[in-house]
């Protein structure tokens, strides 16, 4: 089927021409197209250009590409590809929860597209009472509580800065960063049209992302009870900090507090599911210290190969190699979930998966304990288990297993129902035959252990094939 070319507004076409010809982008490879995949040869050339700029401008910290493209952008605003509406690239647009608070406190029209600056300019400057309400709301929102001497414009400046740093989620930009995929470094759809034009950001798709994370905690190995306890610790409440997995559980690493570190929500968002060399080295050290494996069984061969690269002394300094392993893990994950979906669609398949998830929940009886964890964010042993005590299993606690099973089963359908995934793997003939044998064995539901053994063999064969390609 022929794919229709996406419409571009006249304002966006003029904007593209201006940016391409602007001296701030001299040397940045256009390569015949505004859009180039980051993993393409043109995308890699664009990154090399940006890396030099980042070094020259001494840009540091997380999200360096986003910082660079904002810094060199000549206008700090851009029109939307679809509707042509020009929006700022700065963090000045209230996100939904904060917008609801503004509407409630200031009694403003919820249908208007206000920025935090326009709210002040239009309403506050002529209404002292509203000004007082706004400053009270902002002070309650900011992480920095030493704000009593700041006037409203200064408070707004702090609100923008904390949102930009990811400490709070009150404000967002008119267009999210997207370098090197977009020549200017920003999504072509502004926030005005992104939810309707970008399939990956549709309301339904976004709602399912939160379910993806919890579901992977059900399918990945690890001490889920202790990990969830750490993520809910008071050190993360209203601090802008979160416990991040050193190895992304979305790629198959385990959900365990020993393999977590502290990041701001902004850093966490910028990292996404990338493999970070320093994190991988730390994972290996923790594995040796704790005598534990950081990967789930279904991706263990790939993780062992990554470790070999590091332990040999290669250290995978090349980002392309890290990206290649990330893709391998994604391909493996894609097939794993498709296999689960195939199993679920066959007779006794759901019963087998329910049994497996129940086994996973009861792994090493971790669910029976409460944990005292190292929560000092400056400690090298952050996340380590200091003490465990038997918990009181209440009626509510008894429902945890059924909840874990339900989320795990729902995640299979959620995963395969998404049509806009960049990774779309298929089983080869040998793998298909092994899956057929596995499905045949489902006819004998009294031997779920044998079926699980067959599933593990199949995932081993798949990983060997993926590692060789």
C-alpha positions as CSV (number, residue, x, y, z in Angstrom):
1,X,0.0,0.0,0.0
2,X,1.3,3.4,-0.9
3,X,1.9,5.7,2.1
4,X,0.5,9.2,1.6
5,X,2.9,12.1,2.2
6,X,2.1,14.0,5.3
7,X,0.6,17.5,4.6
8,X,2.9,20.5,5.5
9,X,1.5,23.9,6.3
10,X,2.9,26.9,4.3
11,X,4.2,28.3,7.5
12,X,6.2,25.1,8.2
13,X,7.6,25.0,4.6
14,X,8.9,28.6,5.0
15,X,10.3,27.8,8.4
16,X,12.2,24.7,7.0
17,X,13.7,26.8,4.2
18,X,14.8,29.5,6.7
19,X,16.4,27.0,9.1
20,X,18.2,25.1,6.4
21,X,19.8,28.3,5.1
22,X,20.5,29.8,8.5
23,X,24.2,30.1,9.5
24,X,23.6,28.4,12.9
25,X,23.3,25.1,11.0
26,X,26.3,25.4,8.7
27,X,27.8,21.9,8.3
28,X,24.7,20.0,9.6
29,X,23.9,17.4,6.9
30,X,20.5,17.9,5.3
31,X,21.1,14.8,3.1
32,X,18.1,15.6,0.9
33,X,15.5,15.3,3.7
34,X,14.4,17.2,6.9
35,X,13.6,13.8,8.5
36,X,16.4,11.2,8.9
37,X,16.3,8.3,11.3
38,X,18.9,8.6,14.1
39,X,20.3,5.1,13.2
40,X,20.7,6.0,9.5
41,X,24.1,7.0,8.1
42,X,22.8,10.6,7.8
43,X,21.5,10.5,11.4
44,X,24.9,9.4,12.6
45,X,26.6,12.2,10.6
46,X,24.3,14.7,12.2
47,X,25.2,13.4,15.6
48,X,28.9,13.8,14.9
49,X,28.3,17.5,13.9
50,X,26.3,18.0,17.1
51,X,28.9,16.2,19.3
52,X,31.5,18.7,18.1
53,X,29.2,21.7,18.8
54,X,28.4,20.3,22.3
55,X,32.1,20.1,23.1
56,X,32.8,23.6,21.7
57,X,29.9,25.1,23.7
58,X,30.8,23.1,26.8
59,X,27.2,21.7,27.1
60,X,27.0,19.1,29.9
61,X,24.5,17.1,31.8
62,X,21.7,15.0,30.5
63,X,19.8,15.8,27.3
64,X,22.8,17.5,25.7
65,X,21.3,17.3,22.2
66,X,18.1,19.0,23.3
67,X,20.1,21.7,25.1
68,X,22.3,22.3,22.0
69,X,19.4,22.5,19.5
70,X,17.5,24.9,21.7
71,X,20.6,27.1,22.3
72,X,21.4,27.5,18.6
73,X,17.8,27.9,17.5
74,X,17.5,31.4,16.1
75,X,13.9,32.1,16.9
76,X,13.1,29.8,20.0
77,X,9.8,29.1,18.4
78,X,8.5,27.1,15.4
79,X,5.3,26.6,13.4
80,X,3.4,23.3,13.5
81,X,3.8,21.2,10.4
82,X,0.0,20.5,10.3
83,X,-1.8,23.7,11.3
84,X,1.0,26.3,11.1
85,X,0.5,27.5,14.7
86,X,3.7,29.0,16.0
87,X,4.6,27.9,19.5
88,X,7.6,28.5,21.8
89,X,10.3,25.9,22.3
90,X,10.6,27.0,26.0
91,X,8.8,25.3,28.9
92,X,5.9,27.8,29.2
93,X,2.7,25.7,28.4
94,X,0.8,24.4,31.4
95,X,0.5,20.6,31.3
96,X,-2.9,19.1,32.1
97,X,-2.8,18.7,35.9
98,X,-1.2,22.2,36.4
99,X,-3.6,23.7,33.8
100,X,-6.6,22.3,35.8
101,X,-5.2,23.9,38.9
102,X,-4.9,27.3,37.1
103,X,-8.4,27.0,35.8
104,X,-9.7,26.3,39.3
105,X,-7.7,28.9,41.1
106,X,-8.0,31.7,38.6
107,X,-11.4,30.8,37.1
108,X,-10.0,31.2,33.5
109,X,-11.5,29.8,30.3
110,X,-10.4,26.2,30.0
111,X,-10.7,26.4,26.2
112,X,-8.0,29.0,25.8
113,X,-4.4,28.0,25.0
114,X,-2.7,30.1,27.7
115,X,1.0,30.2,28.5
116,X,2.2,30.8,32.0
117,X,3.5,34.2,30.8
118,X,0.3,35.2,29.1
119,X,-1.7,34.3,32.2
120,X,0.3,36.8,34.1
121,X,0.3,39.5,31.4
122,X,-3.5,39.2,30.7
123,X,-5.0,38.5,34.2
124,X,-2.6,39.1,37.0
125,X,-1.2,42.6,36.2
126,X,-4.6,44.2,36.6
127,X,-5.9,42.0,39.4
128,X,-4.0,42.0,42.7
129,X,-6.2,39.3,44.2
130,X,-5.6,36.9,41.3
131,X,-1.9,37.7,41.5
132,X,-1.9,36.6,45.1
133,X,-3.6,33.3,44.2
134,X,-1.2,32.6,41.4
135,X,1.9,33.2,43.5
136,X,0.5,31.0,46.2
137,X,-0.1,28.2,43.7
138,X,3.4,28.5,42.2
139,X,5.1,28.5,45.6
140,X,3.2,25.3,46.5
141,X,4.3,23.8,43.2
142,X,8.0,24.6,43.3
143,X,10.5,22.2,44.8
144,X,12.6,25.2,46.0
145,X,10.6,26.5,49.0
146,X,12.9,29.5,49.6
147,X,10.7,31.8,47.5
148,X,9.2,34.2,50.0
149,X,11.2,37.2,48.6
150,X,10.4,36.5,45.0
151,X,7.8,38.4,43.1
152,X,5.5,36.8,40.5
153,X,7.7,37.1,37.4
154,X,10.6,35.6,39.4
155,X,8.4,32.8,40.6
156,X,7.3,32.1,37.0
157,X,11.0,32.0,36.0
158,X,11.7,29.4,38.6
159,X,8.6,27.4,37.6
160,X,9.9,27.3,34.0
161,X,13.4,26.4,35.0
162,X,12.3,23.5,37.3
163,X,10.0,22.2,34.6
164,X,12.8,22.3,32.1
165,X,15.1,20.4,34.4
166,X,12.5,17.8,35.0
167,X,12.1,18.5,38.7
168,X,8.4,19.1,38.2
169,X,6.0,18.4,35.4
170,X,3.9,21.6,35.5
171,X,5.0,23.1,32.2
172,X,6.1,21.8,28.8
173,X,7.5,23.1,25.5
174,X,5.5,23.8,22.3
175,X,7.4,21.0,20.6
176,X,9.5,18.2,22.1
177,X,13.1,17.7,21.2
178,X,13.8,15.1,18.4
179,X,17.4,15.2,17.3
180,X,18.9,13.9,15.0
181,X,15.6,12.6,13.5
182,X,14.5,16.2,12.7
183,X,17.0,18.7,11.1
184,X,16.1,21.5,13.5
185,X,16.1,19.1,16.5
186,X,12.4,19.4,17.3
187,X,9.2,17.4,16.5
188,X,7.4,18.6,13.4
189,X,4.1,18.5,15.2
190,X,3.6,21.1,17.9
191,X,1.6,20.2,21.0
192,X,-1.5,21.6,19.3
193,X,-1.6,18.7,16.8
194,X,0.7,16.0,18.2
195,X,-1.9,13.9,20.0
196,X,-4.0,13.5,16.8
197,X,-1.2,13.3,14.2
198,X,1.5,11.2,16.0
199,X,0.2,7.6,16.5
200,X,2.7,7.0,19.3
201,X,1.4,10.0,21.3
202,X,-2.3,9.3,20.8
203,X,-4.4,9.5,24.0
204,X,-5.1,5.7,23.9
205,X,-1.4,4.9,23.3
206,X,-0.1,7.1,26.0
207,X,-2.5,5.6,28.5
208,X,-1.1,2.1,27.7
209,X,2.5,3.2,28.3
210,X,1.9,3.3,32.1
211,X,0.5,-0.2,31.8
212,X,3.6,-1.4,29.8
213,X,6.0,-0.6,32.7
214,X,4.0,-2.4,35.3
215,X,3.5,-5.4,33.0
216,X,7.2,-5.7,32.4
217,X,7.7,-5.8,36.1
218,X,5.5,-8.9,36.0
219,X,7.4,-10.6,33.2
220,X,10.9,-9.6,34.2
221,X,12.7,-11.5,37.0
222,X,13.9,-9.9,40.2
223,X,12.7,-9.0,43.7
224,X,9.5,-7.1,42.7
225,X,8.4,-6.6,46.3
226,X,11.6,-4.9,47.4
227,X,11.9,-2.9,44.2
228,X,8.4,-1.5,44.5
229,X,9.0,-0.7,48.1
230,X,12.1,1.3,47.1
231,X,10.3,3.2,44.3
232,X,7.6,4.2,46.8
233,X,10.0,5.4,49.5
234,X,9.5,8.8,51.0
235,X,12.8,10.0,49.6
236,X,11.1,10.3,46.2
237,X,7.9,12.0,47.4
238,X,7.7,15.6,46.1
239,X,11.5,15.7,45.5
240,X,11.6,15.5,41.7
241,X,13.7,12.4,42.0
242,X,12.9,8.8,41.0
243,X,14.5,5.4,41.3
244,X,15.7,4.4,37.8
245,X,16.7,0.9,36.6
246,X,20.4,0.7,35.7
247,X,19.3,-1.9,33.1
248,X,16.0,-1.0,31.5
249,X,13.3,-3.5,32.5
250,X,11.6,-2.7,29.1
251,X,14.6,-4.5,27.5
252,X,14.4,-7.5,29.9
253,X,16.6,-6.5,32.8
254,X,15.3,-7.4,36.3
255,X,13.1,-5.4,38.5
256,X,15.2,-5.4,41.7
257,X,16.3,-2.5,44.0
258,X,20.0,-3.5,43.9
259,X,20.1,-2.5,40.2
260,X,18.6,1.0,40.7
261,X,20.0,4.5,40.9
262,X,18.6,8.0,41.6
263,X,17.8,10.3,38.8
264,X,15.6,13.4,38.3
265,X,12.4,12.8,36.3
266,X,13.9,14.9,33.4
267,X,17.1,12.8,33.3
268,X,15.0,9.6,33.5
269,X,12.9,10.8,30.6
270,X,15.9,11.7,28.5
271,X,17.6,8.3,29.2
272,X,14.5,6.3,28.2
273,X,15.7,2.7,27.5
274,X,19.2,3.5,26.3
275,X,22.1,1.4,27.4
276,X,24.6,3.5,29.3
277,X,28.2,2.2,29.6
278,X,28.7,3.4,33.2
279,X,25.5,1.8,34.2
280,X,26.5,-1.5,32.6
281,X,29.8,-1.5,34.4
282,X,28.0,-0.8,37.7
283,X,25.6,-3.7,37.0
284,X,28.5,-6.1,36.5
285,X,30.1,-5.0,39.8
286,X,26.8,-5.5,41.6
287,X,26.3,-8.9,40.1
288,X,29.7,-10.1,41.4
289,X,29.0,-8.6,44.8
290,X,25.5,-9.9,45.2
291,X,25.9,-13.2,43.3
292,X,22.9,-12.3,41.2
293,X,22.2,-11.9,37.5
294,X,20.7,-8.6,36.3
295,X,18.9,-10.0,33.3
296,X,15.7,-12.0,33.0
297,X,16.0,-15.5,31.7
298,X,14.5,-14.6,28.3
299,X,17.4,-12.2,27.4
300,X,20.2,-13.7,29.4
301,X,22.4,-14.8,26.4
302,X,22.4,-11.3,25.0
303,X,23.3,-9.8,28.3
304,X,26.1,-12.3,28.7
305,X,27.5,-11.3,25.4
306,X,27.4,-7.6,26.4
307,X,29.3,-8.5,29.6
308,X,31.9,-10.3,27.6
309,X,32.6,-7.2,25.5
310,X,33.0,-5.1,28.7
311,X,35.0,-7.7,30.7
312,X,37.4,-8.3,27.7
313,X,38.4,-4.7,28.0
314,X,36.6,-3.4,24.9
315,X,34.3,-1.4,27.2
316,X,32.0,-0.8,24.2
317,X,33.1,2.8,23.9
318,X,31.4,3.1,20.5
319,X,27.8,4.3,20.9
320,X,26.9,2.5,17.7
321,X,27.8,-0.9,19.4
322,X,25.7,0.0,22.4
323,X,22.8,1.0,20.2
324,X,23.2,-2.3,18.3
325,X,22.9,-4.3,21.5
326,X,19.9,-2.2,22.5
327,X,18.2,-3.1,19.2
328,X,19.0,-6.8,19.7
329,X,17.3,-6.7,23.1
330,X,14.3,-5.0,21.6
331,X,14.1,-7.5,18.8
332,X,14.3,-10.3,21.4
333,X,11.6,-8.6,23.5
334,X,9.4,-8.2,20.5
335,X,9.5,-11.9,19.7
336,X,9.1,-12.9,23.3
337,X,5.8,-11.0,23.5
338,X,4.6,-12.3,20.2
339,X,5.2,-15.8,21.4
340,X,3.3,-15.1,24.6
341,X,0.4,-13.8,22.5
342,X,0.5,-16.9,20.3
343,X,0.5,-19.1,23.5
344,X,-2.4,-17.1,24.9
345,X,-4.5,-17.6,21.8
346,X,-4.3,-21.4,22.0
347,X,-6.1,-23.9,24.2
348,X,-4.8,-24.0,27.7
349,X,-2.4,-21.1,26.8
350,X,-3.9,-18.6,29.3
351,X,-3.9,-21.3,32.0
352,X,-0.2,-21.9,31.4
353,X,0.7,-18.2,31.4
354,X,-1.4,-17.7,34.6
355,X,0.6,-20.6,36.2
356,X,3.9,-19.1,35.1
357,X,3.0,-15.6,36.4
358,X,2.0,-17.2,39.7
359,X,5.4,-18.9,39.9
360,X,7.1,-15.6,39.1
361,X,5.2,-13.8,41.9
362,X,6.2,-16.4,44.4
363,X,9.8,-16.5,43.3
364,X,12.1,-17.2,46.3
365,X,9.2,-16.2,48.6
366,X,10.1,-12.5,48.2
367,X,6.5,-11.5,48.5
368,X,6.4,-12.7,52.1
369,X,8.8,-10.0,53.4
370,X,9.1,-6.3,54.2
371,X,12.5,-4.9,53.4
372,X,14.7,-2.3,55.0
373,X,16.7,-0.8,52.1
374,X,19.6,1.5,51.7
375,X,18.0,4.8,50.7
376,X,20.9,7.1,51.2
377,X,21.2,8.5,47.6
378,X,24.9,9.3,48.1
379,X,25.7,5.7,49.1
380,X,27.4,3.3,46.7
381,X,25.1,0.6,48.1
382,X,21.9,2.5,47.3
383,X,19.1,0.0,46.9
384,X,20.8,-2.8,48.8
385,X,18.7,-4.9,51.2
386,X,19.8,-4.3,54.8
387,X,17.2,-6.3,56.5
388,X,14.0,-8.3,55.7
389,X,11.2,-9.2,58.1
390,X,8.1,-11.3,57.7
391,X,5.1,-9.2,56.7
392,X,1.6,-9.6,57.8
393,X,-0.3,-11.1,54.9
394,X,-3.7,-9.3,54.9
395,X,-6.7,-9.8,52.6
396,X,-5.4,-6.9,50.5
397,X,-2.0,-8.6,50.2
398,X,-3.6,-11.8,49.2
399,X,-4.9,-10.0,46.1
400,X,-1.4,-9.0,44.9
401,X,-0.8,-12.3,43.0
402,X,-4.1,-12.0,41.1
403,X,-3.3,-8.4,40.3
404,X,0.2,-9.4,39.0
405,X,-1.3,-12.1,36.9
406,X,-4.0,-9.8,35.5
407,X,-1.5,-7.0,34.6
408,X,0.9,-9.6,33.0
409,X,-1.9,-11.0,30.8
410,X,-3.2,-7.6,29.8
411,X,0.3,-6.5,28.8
412,X,0.5,-9.1,26.1
413,X,-2.6,-7.7,24.3
414,X,-1.4,-4.2,24.9
415,X,1.9,-4.9,23.3
416,X,0.8,-6.7,20.2
417,X,-2.1,-4.3,19.6
418,X,0.2,-1.3,19.0
419,X,0.6,-0.9,15.3
420,X,3.3,1.8,15.3
421,X,6.3,-0.1,16.7
422,X,9.6,0.4,15.0
423,X,10.7,-3.1,15.8
424,X,8.7,-5.8,14.0
425,X,10.4,-9.2,14.2
426,X,9.3,-12.5,12.7
427,X,10.2,-16.1,13.7
428,X,12.3,-18.1,11.2
429,X,11.3,-21.6,10.1
430,X,13.2,-23.4,12.8
431,X,11.8,-21.2,15.5
432,X,8.3,-21.5,14.2
433,X,8.6,-25.3,14.3
434,X,9.7,-25.1,18.0
435,X,6.7,-22.8,18.8
436,X,4.4,-25.3,17.1
437,X,5.7,-28.1,19.2
438,X,5.3,-25.9,22.3
439,X,1.7,-25.2,21.4
440,X,1.0,-28.9,20.8
441,X,2.3,-29.6,24.3
442,X,-0.4,-27.3,25.7
443,X,-2.8,-30.1,25.0
444,X,-1.3,-31.8,28.0
445,X,-1.9,-29.1,30.7
446,X,-0.6,-31.3,33.5
447,X,3.0,-30.7,32.4
448,X,3.4,-27.0,32.5
449,X,7.1,-27.4,33.6
450,X,7.8,-29.1,30.3
451,X,6.1,-26.3,28.3
452,X,8.2,-23.7,30.2
453,X,11.3,-25.6,29.4
454,X,10.3,-25.6,25.8
455,X,9.7,-21.9,25.9
456,X,13.2,-21.3,27.4
457,X,14.8,-23.4,24.6
458,X,12.9,-21.4,22.0
459,X,14.1,-18.1,23.5
460,X,17.7,-19.5,23.6
461,X,17.5,-20.3,19.9
462,X,16.1,-16.9,19.1
463,X,18.9,-15.1,21.1
464,X,21.6,-17.1,19.3
465,X,20.1,-16.1,16.0
466,X,19.8,-12.4,16.9
467,X,23.4,-12.2,18.2
468,X,24.6,-13.6,14.9
469,X,22.8,-10.9,12.9
